[in-house]
Each structure stands twice: as structure tokens, then as C-alpha cells.
Amino acid sequence: MTLRLQPVQVGTGSFDVDGQLVFDDDLLAAVLVRLSEVHEDLAGMWFLEAGFGLVGTAHRPTFAELDAAQTWIGQRLAHEA
């Protein structure tokens, strides 16, 4: 498994537009969005806007940095093997 990030602008309907598409090889696994200052203490953190397959979850976590998000996504995807 190789995770690859691609910067993207996400139309969330709020001020949170800076995002990253997360691919597992060539398959889209998740969409991450950087939280804006509207979220006060969470500003700058990364939010799981959408997860697909094994990355999908009702509880969508936030991450302090992209590396932590990638680790979490990789762990979810590892359960497939």
C-alpha cells in the first residue's frame, strides 16, 4: 500500500476549503480538509471530510498534522489484508 496526497479545494459550504485527496495506489481512499479559524482551537487541524471503504466511519476524526492522518488511514486500510 502506498498513500499519495493531492492538494485540492473542497466545496464544503463553509470556510474550510483547503483539502487533500488521499489515494491508496490509484483508488481514492479519503478526503481531508484543513479546518479554518472558525473552529477556534481546532484551526489548522485536518478533518476527515469523507472516507471510502475501510476508511469510512461515522466518527470522523481530526488530526494535528497530515502525517497523523496518513498513519490512521494506513492502519484502517491494513485491516483489508
N, C-alpha and C positions, 0 to 999 in steps of 0.2 A: 504494500500500500504506500502510495506517495501522495501526500496532500499538496495541493497547489492553490495559491491565493491569486485572485484577480480583483483589483480595485474596481468599484462600481458606485454609481449614485443610485440610491434606492428611494422610490416614491412611497414613503411610509405615511404620508399625510401629516407629518409633524416636522420639527426642525432637524430630526435625525436623518440625514441623507448620505453621509459618508459610510460606505459599506465595503465588504469583501465577499466575493463569491468563493466558496471553498469546494474544490474539486478533489475527488478521490480518483486518481488516474484521470479518466475523461468524463466521469459521472459527477453531476452536481450533488454535493452532499449537504451543504448548508449555505445560508445567507447570514452574515454577521453585519451588525450596524453599530457604529460608534455613537454612544449617547451624548447628546448635546448638553449645554449648561442648564437647560430647562430641568434636567434631572438632578440638579444640585450636587449632592455627594457622589452620585454615580457618573457625573460628567467625565467623558474621556474613556469610560469603560466600554467593552464590547458586549453586545446583546445578541443572543441567538434569535434572530428575527424569524427564521424558518429552518427546520431540519428535515431531511428527507430520509426515508428508510429507517435504518437503525439510529440515525441522529435525531429523528423526530421524537418529541417529548412534550407532554402537557406542561411541565415545569420548564420554562425557557430560561436558562441561567445567564448571568452576566460574568464577564471575565476582565480582570485587571489589564491584561495585555493579550495580544494576538497569539503569542506562544502558548499561553494557558488554554486559550480556546482550541488551538490545534491539538494540544495534548488530549483534551477532553473529547474532541471529535474522533481522534485516532483511537482512543480507548473504546468508544461506542462502536466504531467500525470493526475493531478487533474481535468483537463478540460474534461476528459473522463467520469467522474462520473456524 
